[in-house]
Amino acid sequence: MNLANKRVFITGCNRGMGLAFAERLAVKGCNLNLLVRDPATIDIDHFLGLGARSAIVWQLDLSDRRSIDSFLEEWRSADTAVDVLINNAGFFTAGLIEEQDMDDIYRMLQVNLAGLIHLTHGVLPAMLERGSGKVVNNASISGRNFFPCSSTYAAGKAGVVAFTESIKQELRGTGVSTLLLMTAGVKTDMYDSMEGLFGDKLKLDMVSSVSPEHWANKVVSAIEDDRLTLMPGGFESFILALGRYMPGVLQWAVRRQFNR
Ligand SMILES: NC(=O)c1ccc[n+]([C@@H]2O[C@H](COP(=O)([O-])OP(=O)(O)OC[C@H]3O[C@@H](n4cnc5c(N)ncnc54)[C@H](OP(=O)(O)O)[C@@H]3O)[C@@H](O)[C@H]2O)c1
């Protein structure tokens, strides 16, 4: 896909990875549609200065089903086509299951999984009618490899993997496609919160990180190359392969790092 002049919708793009995606796509000359909880956190001139053809901010709180419905209603009445939808926004729940807050777990599943499905469900019919479009879902290696202290977050991300792999098959031959991001450590607020949430139970020295800009470059290239999946590369891809083909070995290694 040639991204110049394309209309790209990105959730959670006021900070972290989403911001890096928006900046990279601005450089590519996209028309940015920035979906955020608080529009005051976005400086449109920043993106126009980087080369975006246009930049529009939409208010969207994925933890609230009514907010998603009213965004979709507003978007339909604006009659703006979507070439690429990047479902990026996310919320992290972690720690021993019995110590996690139940309200946080419901909110995380709503933001990370139900909200992502709702938004995709709302936007896909217009893409199918035009016979073109791409849905990019930010999953995680946690959606395939399962570790102590990330049970609920992993359950949500495994749902994102399952949802994306399923619609990938439904969409074959329609001109609309998916890109599944098997994201590993990226140095953002979410990454930095891990140590405080469960660093006393699980040693995190196996976990490394790349910069949001580094990952955004790879993601944007994967969109341009029409890839279906983007793996993290390096040691994290080795961990994914180990989890898939020798899960017992990976669990043994992780058990040695875990102390409840
Ligand atoms: N960082 C990693 O190592 C890593 C690894 C694998 C996968 N991921 C996934 O990558 C995505 C981006 O993560 P990140 O590391 O960039 O996280 P981050 O820095 O914590 O940013 C999270 C983004 O999601 C938005 N968001 C949270 N709750 C929302 C809601 N209810 N409605 C709308 N937006 C909401 C936040 O907006 P506010 O500013 O309004 O809170 C923020 O823009 C997430 O889906 C995450 O699960 C991250």
The ligand as an SDF file (V2000), in Angstrom:
LIG
                    3D

 48 52  0  0  0  0  0  0  0  0999 V2000
    4.8350   -1.2350   25.5000 N   0  0  0  0  0  0  0  0  0  0  0  0
    4.9630   -2.5170   25.2850 C   0  0  0  0  0  0  0  0  0  0  0  0
    6.0160   -3.1120   25.6180 O   0  0  0  0  0  0  0  0  0  0  0  0
    3.8670   -3.2960   24.5980 C   0  0  0  0  0  0  0  0  0  0  0  0
    4.1350   -4.6320   24.2230 C   0  0  0  0  0  0  0  0  0  0  0  0
    3.1620   -5.3390   23.5380 C   0  0  0  0  0  0  0  0  0  0  0  0
    1.9700   -4.7280   23.1950 C   0  0  0  0  0  0  0  0  0  0  0  0
    1.7130   -3.4380   23.5770 N   0  0  0  0  0  0  0  0  0  0  0  0
    0.4420   -2.8420   23.1590 C   0  0  0  0  0  0  0  0  0  0  0  0
    0.7080   -1.6810   22.3740 O   0  0  0  0  0  0  0  0  0  0  0  0
   -0.3770   -0.7410   22.4980 C   0  0  0  0  0  0  0  0  0  0  0  0
    0.1830    0.6280   22.8560 C   0  0  0  0  0  0  0  0  0  0  0  0
    0.8300    0.5170   24.1110 O   0  0  0  0  0  0  0  0  0  0  0  0
    1.8570    1.5950   24.6890 P   0  0  0  0  0  0  0  0  0  0  0  0
    2.9880    0.8320   25.2120 O   0  0  0  0  0  0  0  0  0  0  0  0
    2.0760    2.6740   23.7010 O   0  0  0  0  0  0  0  0  0  0  0  0
    1.0030    2.1190   25.9430 O   0  0  0  0  0  0  0  0  0  0  0  0
    0.9170    3.5430   26.6380 P   0  0  0  0  0  0  0  0  0  0  0  0
    2.1550    4.3330   26.4300 O   0  0  0  0  0  0  0  0  0  0  0  0
    0.4480    3.2540   28.0200 O   0  0  0  0  0  0  0  0  0  0  0  0
   -0.2550    4.2670   25.8100 O   0  0  0  0  0  0  0  0  0  0  0  0
   -1.5540    3.7330   25.8290 C   0  0  0  0  0  0  0  0  0  0  0  0
   -2.4300    4.5230   24.8980 C   0  0  0  0  0  0  0  0  0  0  0  0
   -3.7440    3.9350   24.9360 O   0  0  0  0  0  0  0  0  0  0  0  0
   -4.6820    4.9520   25.2580 C   0  0  0  0  0  0  0  0  0  0  0  0
   -5.8380    4.4720   26.0050 N   0  0  0  0  0  0  0  0  0  0  0  0
   -5.8190    3.8410   27.2010 C   0  0  0  0  0  0  0  0  0  0  0  0
   -7.0900    3.6460   27.6340 N   0  0  0  0  0  0  0  0  0  0  0  0
   -7.9050    4.1750   26.6600 C   0  0  0  0  0  0  0  0  0  0  0  0
   -9.3000    4.3060   26.5160 C   0  0  0  0  0  0  0  0  0  0  0  0
  -10.1470    3.9020   27.4670 N   0  0  0  0  0  0  0  0  0  0  0  0
   -9.8040    4.8670   25.3960 N   0  0  0  0  0  0  0  0  0  0  0  0
   -8.9670    5.3310   24.4350 C   0  0  0  0  0  0  0  0  0  0  0  0
   -7.6280    5.2610   24.5220 N   0  0  0  0  0  0  0  0  0  0  0  0
   -7.1100    4.6980   25.6280 C   0  0  0  0  0  0  0  0  0  0  0  0
   -3.8860    5.9430   26.1060 C   0  0  0  0  0  0  0  0  0  0  0  0
   -4.5620    7.1920   26.1670 O   0  0  0  0  0  0  0  0  0  0  0  0
   -4.5280    8.1320   27.5140 P   0  0  0  0  0  0  0  0  0  0  0  0
   -3.2860    8.9670   27.4160 O   0  0  0  0  0  0  0  0  0  0  0  0
   -5.7980    8.9110   27.4180 O   0  0  0  0  0  0  0  0  0  0  0  0
   -4.4890    7.2090   28.6920 O   0  0  0  0  0  0  0  0  0  0  0  0
   -2.5720    5.9770   25.3450 C   0  0  0  0  0  0  0  0  0  0  0  0
   -2.6860    6.8210   24.2190 O   0  0  0  0  0  0  0  0  0  0  0  0
   -1.3060   -1.3320   23.5560 C   0  0  0  0  0  0  0  0  0  0  0  0
   -2.3770   -1.9950   22.9270 O   0  0  0  0  0  0  0  0  0  0  0  0
   -0.4280   -2.3230   24.2920 C   0  0  0  0  0  0  0  0  0  0  0  0
   -1.1800   -3.3390   24.9020 O   0  0  0  0  0  0  0  0  0  0  0  0
    2.6370   -2.7130   24.2850 C   0  0  0  0  0  0  0  0  0  0  0  0
  1  2  1  0
  2  3  2  0
  2  4  1  0
  4  5  1  0
  4 48  2  0
  5  6  2  0
  6  7  1  0
  7  8  2  0
  8  9  1  0
  8 48  1  0
  9 10  1  0
  9 46  1  0
 10 11  1  0
 11 12  1  0
 11 44  1  0
 12 13  1  0
 13 14  1  0
 14 15  2  0
 14 16  1  0
 14 17  1  0
 17 18  1  0
 18 19  2  0
 18 20  1  0
 18 21  1  0
 21 22  1  0
 22 23  1  0
 23 24  1  0
 23 42  1  0
 24 25  1  0
 25 26  1  0
 25 36  1  0
 26 27  1  0
 26 35  1  0
 27 28  2  0
 28 29  1  0
 29 30  1  0
 29 35  2  0
 30 31  1  0
 30 32  2  0
 32 33  1  0
 33 34  2  0
 34 35  1  0
 36 37  1  0
 36 42  1  0
 37 38  1  0
 38 39  2  0
 38 40  1  0
 38 41  1  0
 42 43  1  0
 44 45  1  0
 44 46  1  0
 46 47  1  0
M  CHG  2   8   1  16  -1
M  END
$$$$
